[in-house]
């Protein structure tokens, strides 16, 4: 930045000195027809023009280049912050709004930090240098030249504040449009299934119309601002021509000085006009920067403590001690006390909304309890760094997410430099290998965005393979077999039997066939543990689990018939 500013100063000094050379050259011709002096000033003018050109090139390359470097760093910082923010941030923030800040706002900040700073400094320095030289020649004429300066300042203050406020509102509206587009693209199947294409188009048109209307209001403000500055400059030109012409006729100043004054006035036209554009850039950039800073200053609700406990030789014993979780006004988990021995398999069943997914989400610290504590091998999870903890856990969530990449890359996600044999082994354990062999490109098959080319069952099995490849000490399967048929489920569980013996496994399912082999089955109801025991023990109790088992047995018999 210092090098760029040095080039800028040299360029402005060279530009400010040129009218002096022109004025002196004219005086040399008019007073004594000194051709040698005229040629010398002409040579000075050429040298100054070369210096101006070279310095201007350096100024632009360095300062504009720096703005690109800042944009690069800022984009990395923004993505780094987005990656570490907790899930609750994304629950209250729309994806389209985040994307608007990462694109449109980021570009506005770059324009402020590059062209904005460059032209702000250039116009200010040009103005100061020109006025300084003009005052040294004739302070009265110089005073007339700067008469519009107070009016320009007032216009800049008033219009600058208005532009800032309106642009901030426009950026917020652009976020609304981005969110609407993102939601429609993500839910395109739902839109088509319910024949809502025209309705969504009408909503989008209404947003777009309002966005354009506010942009036109901003353009009107800018449309008044620019001509106003040009009018003030034009009036000043007229005053200088009138006053300066009279002084030349009266012999107070030379013709060269008068031409010099007019040349400086010509040089001041661009700074005065550019001032409006620069103010516009700075106001847009500051509005966008404040929106970006809202993300950069956001702190994850779940983070590593200052002196995080290091994990060594994890056995996998998990304990919930008086755990309660509140989502606003509702209590999802209420005083849960549960101990899961290391290398054991536990199953959790219950009605939809009973708190099963919330319970297992506490283990990798996707959220923290409001009351009580979750312990791993007797250590409170909140004393650990989330990244260290999550490396020990293989988590297959209820909603499977796949990336727009190959099947092999999706399975190997989270494991650096996974060997091909390891990927194939994980696919076999998840019951996916046979399906993959039937694909034209095998493991190199692209699954499309969110795994759109795969069936629901294939997505779930890919997610299971991804979790198994990590060789975790704790394996969590949150309803991970709901999209496969009972035969496929049985085959997957058979493959997983060996894997499940050596690690702590937590199964969530609505199927009795999935959980009946678990060493312990826990039944949740309204955030509380209402039943707990083995398959046979819970059948003997005659409660929710027994009722669920009886219903599913009847369903299986009806299917067989």
N, C-alpha and C positions, 0 to 999 in steps of 0.2 A: 504493500500500500504506500509506503514511503517512497519507493522508486517510482510508482505511478504518479504520486503527487509531485515529485521532482520534475518529471516530464511535463506535467500539467502547468507548473509554474514557469518553466522555460518556454513553453508554447505561448502562454499568456503574455510574458514579458516581450517575446519576439513580436507578437501581434500588436502589443501596445506601442512598441517602438516604431512600427512601420508608418503610421500617420505623421510622426515627427520627421522621419526621413522625407516623406512626400512634401510636407510643408517647407522644410529647409531647401529641398531641391527647387521648388517653385520660387522661393525667395531668391535663390541663387540665380535663376533665370531672369526674374523680373527686375532685380536691382542692378546687377552689373554684367549680366549675360556671361557668368562664369561657368563655361562649359565643363572645365575640369572638376569643379566642385559638384556640378550636376551629375557627372558621370560617377564620381565617388559616392554620392548619396544613392544613386541608382544601384551601384555594386553592393552598398550596405543593405539596400532593400531586397536584393536577390538573396544575399546571405541570410538575412532575417527570415525570408520566406522559406528557405531550405531548412533552417533551424526549427521554424514553426511546424513544417510538414513532418520532419523526423520526430520531433517531440510529440506531436499529435498522434502519430502512429504508435509510439511507445506508450503514451497515455492510454489509448484505447485498448491496445493489446493487453497491457498489464492490469488495468482496473477492471475492464470487462471480463478478462480471464479470471481475476480474483473473485468476481461475483459468481462465476460458474463453479469455482472451487468451493465457495461458501455454500452454494446451492447443493453441491455434492455432499458436503459434510452435514448440512442441515437435513437433507433427505435421509442420510444414514442415521443421524441422531433421532429423527422422527420415527423411523422404522424400529430402531433399537428400543425406544420408549414404548411403542405400540406392542412389541413382542413381550415385554416384561409386565405390562399392566394386567391387573387381575380381571377375572371374568365379570365381576360386577360392573366394571367400567363399560364393557361392551353390552351389558344388559340395559344401560341407560343412555348409550350413544349409538346413533344410527351409522351404519357402514358407509352410506352415501356421504354423510357429513364428514367423516374421516377422510374419504377419498377426495372430496373437494378441497380440504385443507392441504392434503399431500400433493395436489396438482396445481389448481388455480391460485391458491394462496401462496404456495411456495414460489411460483413464478413471479407473483407481485412483489414478494420480498426480494427476490433476485434483482428485479428491475430497480428497486429502491437502493440496494446496496451496490449496484454497478452503475448504470446510467444516471440514477438519481443523485448519488453522492458526487459522481464525476462532474455532471453538469451544474449541480448546485455550487460546487467549489469553483468551477470554471467561470460561471456567470458572475459570481460574487467578486472574484479576483479581477476579471475583465472590467467590471464596473468601477472598482476601487482604483485600478491603475489608470484607466481613462480619465476619471475625475481628477486624480492627482496631477496628471500632466496638464489637463485643461486649466486647473486652478493656477498652476505655475505660469501659464501664459496670460490668462485674463480671468480673474476671479469673478468679475461681474457676469461675464458670458457663461462661465462654468456654473454659476448659481442658477442662471436661467435654464441651463441644460438639465439640472437635477430637480426642477420644480415638480415634476410628476411623481417623484420618489415617495412622498408621504401618501399620496393617493394610491399608488401601487401597493404600498405596505398594507394600507387599510383593506384594499381589495383582496390581497393575498390572505390576510387573516380571516376575513369574512367568508370568502369563497372556499378557502382551504378547509375550514371547519365543516362547512356544508357538504363538500365533496367527501370528506372522511366519513361523516355520519351516513350519507347515502350509499357510499360504496360498501361500508360494513353491513348495511341492511341487504344490499344486492348479493354479497357473498353468502349471507345466511340463506337467502332465497335460492342461490345456486346449490347450496347443500341440500335443500328440500328437493330440488329437481334431481340431483344425483341420487338421493335416497329413493325417490320414486322409481327411477330407471333401474337401480340395483335390485329393488324388491321385485319388480316385474320380470327381470331377467332370471333372478333366482327362483321365482315362483311361476315360471312360464307355463308349466304343466297345469298348475291349478287355475291359472287365468283361462287357458283353453278349455279345460274340463268344465268350467262353469260359464263358458261363452261370455267372458267379460272383456274381450279385446276392445270393443267400442267404448265401454264404460271407462276402462283404464285410459284409453286414448283421450276421452273427454277430460278426465282429471288432469292428465299430463298437459293438455292444451291450455287448461285454466291456469296451471302453475306457470307454464311458459309465457302466456299472455301477461300475467302479473309481473313476471321477471322482466319482460321486454318493456312494460310500462314504466317500471322503476328505472331501467337503464335509460329510457328516453328522458325521464326527469333529470337524471344525472347529466346527460348530454346537453340539455337545455342550460343547466348551470355552467357547464364548461363552454358552451356556445356563447354565453354572455361574457364570461371571464376573458377569453382570448381577444375578441374584438375590443373590449374595454381597454386592455393593455395596449393594443395597437393604436387605438384612438389617442391615448395619452402620449404615446411616442410621437404620433403624427403632429399633435399640437405643439410638442416641444420642438420638433423640427422647424415648424413654421415660425415659432418665436425666435429661435437661434438664427434662422435665415434673415429675419427682419432686423433683429438687433445687431447681428454680426455684419450684415450688409451695410448698415448705417455707419458702423465703426470703421469699416474699410473705406467708405466714401469720405469720412471725416479724417482719415489718416491716423486713427488711434491704433489700429492693428494692421499688420501686413496682409497681403493677399494669401501668402503661404500659411499664416496662422489661421485665417478664415477657412481655407480649404482643409487644414488640419482639424479644426473644430467640426466641420461637416463630416469629415472622414470618421472622427471619433463617434459622432452621433450615429453614423451608419453602423459602426461597430457595436454601439449600445442597443441597436434595435433587436438583435438576436437575444442578448441576455434578458432584456425586458420581456420579450415574447416567450422565450424559453422558461422564464421564471414560472409562468402559469403551468406549463407542462411538467416542470420539475416538482412544483408544489403538488400537482395531481399525482405524480409518481410516489412522492414521499407520503402523502396521505393514504393512498391505496396500500402502499407497502406497510405502513405502521398499523393500519386496520388489519391487514392479513397477518402481520407478525403477532399481534395480540391474540388472534385466533389460533395460530400455531403454538404459541407459548402456553395456551390452555392445555394442550396435550403434553408439551415438554415439561411443564411444571406439575403435571398429574403424578401422583405417587401411588404405586401399587399397594392395595390394602393388605396383601400377603407378601411379605418379604423376609429376607434373612436377618436375624438379629446381629448385633455388633460382633459378638463372639460366638459364632454358630458352632454347635456340637458336630464334630466329625464322625462319620459313620464308618465303623470297621466290623467286619465279620457279622453282618446282619443275620439274625436267626429267623425273624419274621413273626414274632409274637406281638399281637395287637390288642390293645385294651382301650375300651371306651369307659371313662370314669365320670359319671354324672353329666353326660353330654346333652346340651340343649341347643337348638338352632332356631332362630326367629327370622322370618321373612316379613319384615314390616309388622303388621298387626297380627299375623298368624304364626303359631308355633308349630314348626314342622317336626322337630324332634324334642322329646320331653323327658329329661333325666334318664338317658340311656346308660345302663351299666352292662357291659358285655366284654368278655375276655375270649380271645381267639388264640389258642396255643400255636406255637411255631410248627410249620410243616403239617398243618391240619386243613381239612376242607370244611367250610361252613357255608350253609345256604341261607338266603334271606328271601322270604315270601311275604306277600301281603297285598291288599287292595291297591289299586292305582291311587297315588297321592298319599300313601301311608308313610313315606319318608325313606324308602329303600335307597334310591339314587343319591339322596342327600347324605345318607349315612356313609356310603362308600366314597363319596366325593371328599369327605373329611380326611381320608387316609393319605391321598397324594397332596393334600392341602390345596385343593381347588377352592375351598372355603374353610374358614376357621369357626369353631363353635362359639356361640355367645356365652355359654357357661360350660364348666367342666373342662376336661382335657382328653386328648387322644394320645396314647403312648405307643411307641414302637420299641420293643425290647426294653420297656421300662423307662424310656426317655420321651419327654413331651415333644411332640412334633414341632411346636412353635419355637423350640430352641435349635431347630435344624434349618439349614439353607434349603429352600424348596427344590432347587436343582439337584442337590445331593440326595434328598429323599426320593425324588421322582425317578432317579436312575435305578432305584431298587424295586420299582413297581412297574408291572405291565398292566395297563388299564384299557379295557375295551368298553367304551361308553355306550349308552343306550342308542344314541344317534351316531351312526357310523359316518365318518368323514374320510373321503379319499381325495388325493390330489390329482390334478390333470397330468399324470405321468404314467410310466409303465407299471405293470403289476409288480415286477421285481423291485422297482424303486419305491412303490407304496409299502411293500412288505419290509424293505430295508430302512424305512424312515425311522430315524432315531438311533440307528446303529451305523457308525462310520466304517467304511471299507468292509462291509459284510461279504463273505465268500458266497459264491454261487451255490455251493453245496449246502451251506447253512440256510439260505433262502428256500431251497427246494425242501429241506428237512422240515422247516417251519410250515411250509405249505402242505406237506403230507400230514403233519400232526393236526392241522386245522381242517383237514378233509377237502382241501382245495386243489391238490395236485392233479387229480383226474380231470377236473374242469379246465385247468390251465393247458393241459396237453391237448385238449380239443380245440383251443384257440389257434387261428392261423399262424400267429407270431409267438405263441407260447408265452414265456415270461416277459417278452418284449412287447406284449400287447398294450396299447394305450387304453386306459380306462375312461378317458374323457373327464370333463369337469364334474367334480363330486362323484366320480365313479358311475356316470350315467349309462355306460355301456354294459354294466354288470347288473345282475339281478340282486334283489335284497339279500338273499342268502349268500351269494358270492361276495358281496360287500362285507357282510359280517364275518365270513371266514377269512377274508383278506385282513380284516382288523385283528382277528384272533392270531393269525400268523405273524402279524407285525408285533404283537405283544409278546408272543413266544420267542421270537428271534432275539429279544433283549435279554433272555435268560434271567428273568426277575426273581427276587426272593419272595415277592408278594404278587399274586396274579388276581386281578379283579375282572370278572365277567358280568357286566351289568346288562342282563337280559340279552346276551350276545348270541343266543341260539333261537330267538323268537321267529326269525324269518326262514328257518330250515324245517323240513319235514321231520317226523319222528325217526325215520330210518337213518337219515343223514345225521340227526342229533345223536343217535345211539353210536354211530360209527365215529363221530368226532369225540364223544366222551370216552370211547374205548381207546382211541389214540392218545387222548389226554391223560388217561389213568396213570401211566408211568410218570409223566411230567408232574402231575398233581401230587404225587407221593413225596417229592423232595422239596416242596415249597408251600407256603401258606396260600390257599385258594379261597376266594369269596365268590360265590355264585348268587346271582339274582335271577329269578325266573318265575314265570306263572305256571310252569309245567311241573307236575309232581315227578314225571319221568326224569327230569333234569336233576332234581335235588334229592331224590330218594336215597342215593348212595352217600350223601354227605354225612360226615361224622356228627354234625350238629346242625339242626335246622331252627332258625329263628323266625317267628311270625310277628310282623309289625302291624299295628293298628293305630291310626291317628297319632303317629310319632312315638308310640310306646311299645315295648316288648310284651306281648300278651301270651305267647306260647314259646317254649324252647325245649328241644330234645331231639332224639333220633326219629327216623321215619315211623318206626313201630310205636314208640312212646307217644308221638303226637296223634297217631291214628287211635290209640287207646283213649286219649283225652276226649275225643269226639267234638272238638272245637272247629275253628276255621279251617285248619289244615285237613282234618278228616273230611269235612264237607267238600273242600276243593278236590281231594283225592277221589272221593266218590263220584263227583260230577265228571271228572276227566275219565274215569273208568267207564262210565256210561257212554260218554262220547266216543271212546275207542271202540266199544262194542257196537254202537250204532254205525260207525264208519265201516267196521268189518262186515256188518250185515249188508 
